[in-house]
Amino acid sequence: MLRAEELYRFYRAGDEEIRALRGVSLDVAAGETVAVTGPSGSGKSTLLACLAGLEEPDGGIVRIAGARIDHRPERERAALRARHIGLLFQSGNLIEHLTVRQNLDLAQRLAGRRDRSWRDAVLDRVGLTGRARAWPSTLSGGEAARAGIALAVANRPAVLLADEPTGELDRAAESDVLRLLRDQARQGTTVVIASHSPAVRRFADRTVTLKDGRAT
């Protein structure tokens, strides 16, 4: 469902070249959960950005559900992302001037979908039916994380990519988020989580460790 082959990503900081990814390959099946771990600066966020088509790798190939997402015009990458990929970040998942429900409606429109029954089912599954009309600024940390998951799965994505989704949560809220991600994997969604959390490593089917831009 998700395949990355020999990804390279380089940055320049003045005269210095930063090698964020150095030949990283990853193959994740439908319904599988993989934790990507490693110290800060090891390339975790860069890897997820390349997998999502948010950044172009300097070398290598990324395929999502059989479709190549790298080295395409941004408009094509955005369309593939909207149809096939759910994104979950540590914070900032929701547009602040839209309610929780309106955020989900917008995500569906961008993907050319309109499925209110699925939207309402997702809100119920994450326990936010009663908060559907709430503004993001009024949500607690746990509610915001659950709303982020609802947004990430609004279009029934084949792949869900999460970057430190539990980094600001207490243990109880983290458990809730991981339970919801496990539910998605059981429905066949491919889940990749970049995280420092030991709980995420225990939760995943397997772990990939990055160090100095290389996978071990």
Secondary structure, 3 states (H helix, E strand, C coil): CEEEEEEEEEEEECCEEEEEEEEEEEEECCCCEEEEECCCCCCHHHHHHHHCCCCCCCEEEEEECCEECCCCCHHHHHHHHHHHEEEEECCCCCCCCCCHHHHHHHHHHHCCCCCHHHHHHHHHHCCCHHHCCCCHHHCCHHHHHHHHHHHHCCCCCCEEEEECCCCCCCHHHHHHHHHHHHHHHHCCCEEEEECCCHHHHHHCCEEEEEECCEEC
